[in-house]
Amino acid sequence: MINVNEYFDGQVKSLGYATAEGKSTVGVIAPGTYEFGTSMHEIMHVLEGELKVLLPITDNWETFGGGSKFEVPANASFKVEAAAPTAYLCQYR
């Protein structure tokens, strides 16, 4: 089953699915700054484009381009900023 997700008035959209390894979403983030909360450990892969990310327990924004990834612990919040449309894969593990 594929689930359609939409956040921030349609500025972030994704398709959710499940595999034997767990749940994942693949989507696109429109230009802007967004704050997300986690309920599970997340592995975010930037597929195309670039994200500036403010991870929990840090004051420094880090930049992740296509082909890179970052991880966010469960029950935390983090911010992302996209200057251009950016594609991602988020794995919930």
Buried (B, 14 or more C-beta within 10 A) or exposed (E): EEEEEEEBEEBBBBEBEEEEEEBBBBBBBBEEEBEBEBEEBBBBBBBEBBBBBBBEEEEEEEEBEBEBBBEBEEEBEBBBBBEEEBBBBBBBE
